[in-house]
Amino acid sequence: MTTRMIIAHGIIMPLAFVIFFPLGALTIRVLSTPGAIWVHGGAQVFAYSMAIVGLGLGVWIAVNTQQVSGPFFLPRLYLPFDLI
């Protein structure tokens, strides 16, 4: 189960930050229709939701594989919360 979670985390997070956030930003510039703001907002909310799911998966993986100790734990845990 943990391997599937790691793969899901590794797929969801790049999709959110590399594809969907920039796509949402581009829609507001490229579309010149009155409804462009709604497309932009929907894309950003979707990307943010994916990022939250990916963050939850990352925390779940860290807790369930006992990676929540050691000198690198605190920065590695708090940095994603700061970014999102």
Secondary structure as UniProt FT lines:
FT   HELIX           2..14
FT   HELIX           15..20
FT   HELIX           21..30
FT   TURN            34..35
FT   HELIX           36..64
FT   TURN            65..66
FT   TURN            71..72
FT   HELIX           73..83
//
